[in-house]
Amino acid sequence: MIIPTVTLDLVLAALRSLARNAPQDIPFETIVVLNGSSVEFAVSLNEQVTGVRIVQSAVNRGLAGAANLGRGVAAGELIVVLHDDAEIEPGWLEALTDAADRNSQAGAIGGKVLTLDGRLQNAGMVLWSDATSAPPWIGETPPPTAFDEARLVDYCGTSSLLVRATVWDAIGGLDERFYPAYYVDVDLAMSVRQLGYSVLYQPASRIRHHGGASGDPRWRTFVSARNRMRFIEKWGAALELQPVYDGDIDAAVSRAATRSQRPPPPECRPSVMGVMADESAYLDAARDLADQYRRHLSEALDRADREALETARRLADLEQEVADLRAISRYLFGHRIEFHANGDAQRYLCAGGHPPEDWGRWLGSEPFRIVLPLDESSGDLSTSHLRLHLEAVSYLDDVRKVSQIAVAVDGRSLIVTEETQPGVQHYTATFAAGNYSATGAIVVTVQGCDAMSPSSTGGGDDTRQLSVGIVALAVDRVDPA
């Protein structure tokens, strides 16, 4: 039995559960691999436990590296990996070894995993063709009594996993390229099946598992995503035979349980796996992973900044749209619409010593659009004329003398003017109502010219980024003489 660990409290709890629930009639050895732990850790563990073989690594080898180190000193025919955050229940080891005795084609055997408070955590896992995985259910977690029949599965986690020593050695041990964790168990299962063996789930073997109790969730997500890509590179062809995720979890579970098996080969030949050469290689792997994570966080921060700016821009657009809609709902046909501060419709900051009420609602090449509903009190307008009155200001200084203003009603040009005078200017146009009132509303657009904005003409730091300010707008009925 191999228990890799980096946390004293967790491994002590795991060893206490072994002392309480270990079988009396099955000989086994317990190997605890101190995975980059301090000398003080080893001393404290030695003082508190007996009957345990302690193997110490000066560097963190990751899950696969630590398990391989433990395998190097293990003597049994069956290798059991147990996480340090797992606590076994009675009958745990008996059920694993009995399943191995009864199922010669099972190269790896896992059990039922419960949370510390007894809820079901997993019961053999499903592997999808995109290298993601899932427990054998979707939605609400079933009761802990569910999945109480032994069956073949895509894989079982290494939190509690028995592997035949001959199979372990034939695949070259656990692949240490999946450093420091994640996808070690999935990769092992694929290698086991490649040899012609199967992966068996035995629910009579039960553990309580902390399950990701330590570590930054962002870090875990990053490492899992990186190792998933490595897994796809290694097993791409085999993944094509896995089911595509379509929500039919029952079909995927049945497919794994009825997978055809080949007889195990009479002799297992070792294959070349990713095993690091020495301790310096683990240090290099840790540094490389840390550098990748820093780059990942930096890129994520840049994306977040860009998304925040885009969100702010969209929010400003929405706020403007709401303000425009409020203006539309406030001012109907036949009413004067005021946009300066005293009109309580819009207030735009400006520079250059001009008060906001003199500048109104600033425009550029994007037109301002307002809909004036023709209510029932408007009466029959088919023979009437309407008069549009616009009050607007233009940006003028020593550099620019002209600012164009264009006004259209229902898309038809009504006023096009070039303003050369300072202050508020008045523009009036009369048109036949019958040409515009078919839809029951009048759509007025007023447009300025971005090319004439203060910033484009060398105006320096000026909050007026657009060229025309609307002060007031009115469309009235003109009764025929």
C-alpha positions in Angstrom: 0.0 0.0 0.0 1.5 3.4 -1.1 0.3 6.6 0.5 2.0 9.8 -1.0 1.7 12.7 1.3 2.6 16.3 1.9 0.3 17.0 4.9 1.0 15.5 8.3 -2.6 15.9 9.8 -4.2 14.2 6.7 -1.8 11.2 6.6 -2.1 10.6 10.3 -5.9 10.5 9.9 -5.5 8.0 7.0 -3.2 5.8 9.0 -5.5 5.9 12.0 -8.3 4.6 9.8 -6.0 1.8 8.6 -5.2 0.9 12.2 -9.0 0.7 13.0 -10.2 -1.1 9.9 -7.3 -3.0 8.4 -7.9 -6.8 7.9 -6.2 -9.3 10.2 -5.9 -12.1 7.7 -4.4 -10.3 4.7 -0.7 -9.5 4.9 0.2 -6.0 3.6 2.9 -3.4 4.0 2.2 0.3 4.3 4.6 2.7 2.5 4.3 6.4 3.2 6.1 8.6 0.6 7.0 12.0 2.0 6.7 14.0 -1.1 9.1 16.9 -0.7 8.3 17.2 3.0 10.7 18.6 5.6 12.9 16.6 8.0 10.7 17.8 10.8 7.7 16.2 9.1 9.5 12.8 8.9 10.6 13.0 12.6 7.1 13.8 13.7 5.6 11.0 11.7 8.1 8.5 13.0 7.3 9.5 16.6 3.5 9.0 16.1 3.2 5.8 14.0 4.7 2.3 14.0 4.7 -0.5 11.5 5.0 1.9 8.6 7.8 2.2 6.1 8.6 5.8 5.4 10.3 6.8 2.1 11.4 10.4 1.9 11.9 12.5 -1.3 13.7 15.9 -1.0 11.5 17.3 -3.8 7.8 17.1 -4.6 7.5 14.4 -7.3 3.8 14.9 -7.8 1.3 12.1 -7.4 2.8 9.8 -10.2 6.4 10.3 -9.1 5.7 9.7 -5.5 3.7 6.5 -6.3 6.5 5.3 -8.5 9.0 5.9 -5.8 6.9 3.8 -3.4 6.5 1.1 -6.0 10.3 0.8 -6.1 10.4 -0.5 -2.5 7.1 -2.4 -2.5 7.2 -6.2 -2.5 3.6 -7.3 -2.9 1.8 -8.8 -5.9 -0.9 -6.1 -5.6 -0.2 -2.4 -5.4 -2.8 -0.2 -3.7 -2.5 3.6 -4.0 -4.3 5.5 -1.2 -4.5 9.3 -1.0 -3.5 10.9 2.2 -6.9 12.6 2.4 -8.7 9.3 2.3 -10.0 7.3 5.3 -10.9 3.7 4.8 -14.1 1.9 6.0 -14.3 -1.7 7.3 -13.8 -4.3 4.6 -12.1 -1.8 2.2 -9.0 -3.9 1.5 -10.8 -7.2 1.7 -13.2 -6.2 -1.1 -10.3 -5.0 -3.4 -8.3 -8.2 -3.0 -11.3 -10.5 -3.3 -12.3 -8.7 -6.6 -8.7 -9.2 -7.8 -8.8 -12.9 -7.0 -12.2 -13.4 -8.7 -11.5 -11.2 -11.8 -8.2 -12.2 -13.4 -8.8 -9.8 -16.3 -9.1 -6.8 -14.0 -5.8 -5.0 -14.1 -7.0 -2.1 -11.9 -9.8 -2.1 -9.3 -11.3 1.0 -7.5 -14.1 1.3 -5.0 -16.9 3.6 -3.9 -15.8 7.1 -2.8 -17.9 9.0 -0.2 -17.4 12.5 1.2 -16.5 12.8 4.8 -20.2 13.3 5.8 -21.2 10.1 3.8 -22.6 11.6 0.6 -21.7 9.8 -2.7 -18.7 11.4 -4.4 -18.0 9.0 -7.3 -18.6 5.4 -8.2 -16.3 4.7 -11.2 -16.0 7.5 -13.8 -17.1 8.1 -17.3 -14.6 9.3 -19.9 -15.9 11.4 -22.8 -14.3 11.7 -26.2 -13.1 15.3 -25.5 -11.1 14.0 -22.5 -13.5 15.4 -19.9 -15.1 13.1 -17.4 -18.1 12.7 -15.2 -19.4 10.5 -12.4 -22.1 8.0 -13.5 -24.9 10.5 -13.0 -25.9 14.0 -14.1 -27.7 16.4 -11.8 -28.6 15.7 -8.2 -26.2 13.3 -6.5 -27.9 10.0 -5.8 -27.9 8.4 -2.3 -24.8 6.6 -1.1 -26.5 3.3 -1.6 -26.6 3.8 -5.4 -24.3 2.0 -7.7 -24.0 -1.0 -5.5 -23.2 -3.5 -8.3 -19.7 -4.2 -9.4 -19.1 -3.3 -13.1 -16.4 -2.4 -15.6 -15.8 1.4 -15.9 -13.7 3.8 -17.9 -11.6 4.6 -14.9 -11.4 4.8 -11.1 -9.6 7.5 -9.2 -6.3 7.0 -7.5 -7.8 8.1 -4.2 -8.3 4.3 -3.7 -7.0 2.1 -6.5 -5.6 -1.4 -6.6 -3.2 -2.3 -9.5 -1.6 -5.6 -10.2 2.1 -5.3 -9.8 2.7 -7.1 -13.1 0.4 -4.6 -14.9 2.0 -1.6 -13.1 5.5 -2.7 -14.2 4.3 -3.6 -17.8 3.1 0.0 -18.4 6.3 1.4 -16.9 4.6 2.8 -13.8 2.5 5.9 -13.6 3.2 8.6 -16.2 5.0 11.4 -14.5 4.4 13.8 -17.4 1.0 14.4 -15.7 2.7 16.5 -13.1 1.9 17.2 -10.3 -1.6 15.6 -10.5 -4.8 15.3 -12.6 -5.2 12.7 -15.4 -2.8 10.3 -13.7 -5.7 7.9 -13.0 -7.3 8.3 -16.5 -4.0 7.7 -18.2 -3.4 4.6 -16.0 -6.8 3.2 -17.0 -6.1 3.7 -20.7 -2.7 2.0 -20.4 -4.3 -0.9 -18.5 -6.8 -1.5 -21.2 -4.2 -1.2 -23.9 -2.6 -4.3 -22.4 -5.9 -6.2 -22.6 -6.9 -5.8 -19.0 -10.0 -4.1 -17.7 -10.8 -1.5 -15.0 -13.3 -2.7 -12.4 -15.4 -0.8 -9.9 -16.1 -2.7 -6.7 -18.6 -0.8 -4.4 -18.0 -3.1 -1.4 -14.6 -1.3 -1.0 -15.4 2.2 0.5 -13.5 5.2 1.6 -14.3 8.7 2.9 -12.5 11.3 0.9 -11.8 15.0 1.5 -11.7 15.6 -2.2 -9.8 18.7 -3.2 -9.7 20.0 0.4 -6.5 22.0 -0.2 -5.2 24.2 -2.9 -6.3 27.2 -4.9 -9.3 26.3 -7.1 -7.8 28.4 -9.9 -4.6 26.5 -9.7 -6.3 23.2 -9.8 -8.4 24.2 -12.8 -5.2 25.4 -14.6 -3.3 22.2 -13.9 -6.2 20.0 -14.9 -6.7 21.9 -18.2 -3.0 21.6 -19.0 -2.8 17.9 -18.3 -6.0 17.3 -20.2 -4.3 18.7 -23.3 -1.3 16.4 -22.7 -3.7 13.5 -22.3 -5.4 14.3 -25.6 -2.0 14.4 -27.3 -1.1 11.0 -25.9 -4.5 9.2 -26.4 -6.1 11.1 -29.2 -6.8 8.0 -31.3 -8.2 6.0 -28.4 -10.4 9.0 -27.4 -12.2 8.8 -30.7 -13.7 5.5 -29.5 -15.1 7.1 -26.3 -18.7 8.4 -26.3 -19.4 12.0 -27.2 -21.0 13.9 -24.4 -24.7 14.2 -25.2 -26.3 14.1 -21.8 -27.0 10.3 -22.0 -25.0 9.3 -19.0 -26.8 5.9 -18.6 -25.7 4.9 -22.2 -22.1 5.8 -21.4 -22.1 3.8 -18.2 -23.6 0.8 -20.0 -21.1 1.1 -22.8 -18.2 0.9 -20.4 -19.8 -2.0 -18.4 -20.2 -4.1 -21.6 -16.9 -3.2 -23.2 -15.5 -6.3 -24.9 -12.3 -7.6 -23.3 -9.3 -9.2 -24.7 -7.5 -11.9 -22.7 -4.5 -10.5 -20.9 -1.2 -11.3 -22.7 0.8 -14.2 -21.1 3.8 -12.0 -20.6 3.6 -8.2 -20.1 6.4 -6.3 -21.7 7.4 -3.0 -20.2 6.7 0.1 -22.2 8.5 3.4 -22.1 6.7 5.8 -19.9 7.3 9.4 -18.7 9.5 8.8 -15.6 11.8 11.6 -14.6 15.5 10.9 -14.4 16.4 12.6 -11.1 15.3 15.1 -8.5 16.5 18.0 -10.6 14.0 17.1 -13.2 11.1 17.5 -10.7 12.4 20.9 -9.7 12.6 21.9 -13.4 9.0 20.6 -13.9 7.8 22.6 -10.9 9.5 25.8 -12.2 8.1 25.3 -15.7 4.6 24.8 -14.3 4.9 27.9 -12.1 6.0 29.9 -15.2 3.1 28.6 -17.2 0.7 29.5 -14.4 2.1 33.0 -14.1 1.6 33.5 -17.9 -1.8 32.1 -17.6 -2.8 34.5 -14.8 -1.3 37.4 -16.7 -3.2 36.6 -19.8 -6.4 36.1 -17.8 -5.9 39.5 -16.1 -5.5 41.1 -19.5 -8.6 39.5 -20.8 -10.5 40.6 -17.7 -9.3 44.2 -18.2 -10.5 44.1 -21.8 -13.8 42.6 -20.8 -14.2 45.3 -18.1 -13.6 48.1 -20.6 -16.0 46.5 -23.0 -18.6 46.1 -20.3 -18.2 49.7 -19.3 -18.6 50.8 -22.9 -21.7 48.7 -23.2 -23.1 50.0 -19.9 -22.5 53.6 -21.1 -24.4 52.7 -24.4 -27.2 51.2 -22.4 -27.4 54.2 -20.1 -27.5 56.5 -23.1 -30.2 54.3 -24.7 -32.3 54.5 -21.4 -31.8 58.2 -21.3 -33.0 58.5 -24.9 -36.0 56.3 -24.2 -36.9 58.4 -21.2 -36.7 61.5 -23.4 -38.9 59.8 -26.0 -41.5 58.9 -23.4 -41.4 62.3 -21.8 -41.7 64.5 -24.8 -44.5 63.9 -27.3 -45.4 65.5 -30.6 -46.2 69.2 -30.2 -43.9 69.6 -27.2 -40.5 71.4 -26.9 -37.8 68.9 -26.0 -35.0 70.6 -24.1 -31.6 69.0 -23.7 -29.6 71.5 -21.7 -29.3 71.2 -17.9 -32.3 73.2 -17.1 -34.4 71.0 -19.4 -33.7 68.0 -17.2 -32.9 65.7 -20.1 -29.1 65.5 -20.6 -26.1 67.1 -19.0 -22.7 66.9 -20.8 -19.5 68.1 -19.3 -17.5 70.5 -21.4 -14.3 72.6 -21.2 -13.3 76.0 -22.4 -15.3 78.1 -20.1 -18.7 77.3 -21.6 -21.5 76.3 -19.2 -23.2 73.0 -19.8 -26.5 74.6 -20.7 -24.9 76.3 -23.6 -23.7 73.0 -25.1 -26.6 70.6 -24.7 -26.4 67.1 -26.1 -23.2 66.6 -28.0 -23.2 64.8 -31.4 -20.8 63.5 -33.9 -21.1 61.3 -37.0 -23.4 59.0 -35.0 -26.8 60.7 -35.3 -29.1 61.4 -32.4 -32.5 59.7 -33.1 -35.7 60.5 -31.4 -39.2 59.2 -32.1 -42.2 61.6 -31.6 -45.4 59.6 -31.4 -48.5 61.1 -33.1 -51.1 60.6 -30.4 -54.9 60.6 -31.0 -55.2 64.3 -30.1 -53.1 65.1 -33.2 -56.2 64.5 -35.4 -56.0 64.1 -39.1 -52.6 65.3 -40.4 -53.0 64.2 -43.9 -53.5 67.7 -45.2 -51.5 69.5 -42.6 -48.0 70.8 -42.5 -45.5 70.3 -39.7 -42.8 72.7 -38.6 -39.5 71.5 -37.1 -37.6 73.9 -34.9 -34.0 73.1 -33.9 -31.9 75.0 -31.5 -28.2 73.9 -31.6 -24.7 75.1 -31.0 -21.5 74.4 -32.9 -17.9 74.2 -31.6 -16.0 77.3 -32.9 -12.6 78.6 -32.1 -9.6 80.1 -34.0 -8.9 76.7 -35.7 -12.3 75.7 -36.9 -14.9 78.0 -38.2 -17.5 75.6 -39.6 -19.4 72.8 -38.0 -22.0 71.0 -40.2 -25.5 70.1 -38.9 -27.8 67.8 -40.7 -31.4 67.1 -39.8 -33.6 64.4 -41.3 -37.2 63.3 -40.7 -38.0 59.7 -41.4 -34.7 59.4 -43.3 -35.5 62.3 -45.6 -33.0 65.2 -45.4 -34.7 68.4 -44.2 -31.9 70.7 -43.0 -28.2 70.7 -44.0 -26.4 73.8 -42.7 -22.9 75.1 -41.9 -22.8 77.2 -38.8 -20.4 80.1 -38.6 -21.9 82.1 -35.7 -21.2 81.6 -32.0 -23.9 80.9 -29.5 -27.3 79.1 -29.9 -28.6 79.1 -33.5 -32.1 78.5 -34.7 -33.1 76.3 -37.7 -36.7 75.9 -38.9 -38.1 73.8 -41.7 -41.7 73.1 -42.8 -42.9 69.9 -44.4 -46.1 68.2 -45.4 -47.3 65.9 -42.7 -48.9 63.4 -45.1 -45.5 62.3 -46.3 -44.3 61.3 -42.9 -47.2 60.2 -40.6 -48.1 56.8 -42.1 -46.5 55.0 -39.2 -48.1 57.0 -36.5 -44.8 58.6 -35.4 -42.1 61.0 -36.7 -38.5 60.0 -36.5 -36.1 62.9 -36.3 -32.3 62.5 -36.6 -29.7 65.2 -35.9 -26.1 64.6 -37.0 -22.9 66.4 -36.5 -19.4 65.8 -37.9 -16.7 63.9 -36.0 -14.0 65.5 -38.2 -14.8 68.8 -36.7 -14.7 67.7 -33.0 -12.3 69.6 -30.7 -9.9 66.6 -30.4 -9.6 66.2 -34.2 -8.7 69.9 -34.8 -6.0 70.1 -32.2 -8.2 71.3 -29.4 -6.1 69.5 -26.8 -7.7 68.1 -23.6 -11.3 68.8 -24.2 -14.2 66.7 -22.9 -16.4 67.8 -25.9 -15.5 64.9 -28.2 -18.3 65.7 -30.6 -19.2 68.6 -32.8 -22.8 69.7 -32.4 -24.8 70.3 -29.2 -28.6 70.2 -29.4 -30.2 72.6 -27.0 -33.9 72.1 -28.0 -36.1 70.4 -30.6 -39.8 70.8 -31.3 -42.1 69.6 -34.1 -45.5 71.4 -34.2 -48.5 71.3 -36.4 -49.0 74.2 -38.7 -52.7 74.6 -39.6 -53.3 75.6 -43.2 -54.1 79.2 -43.8 
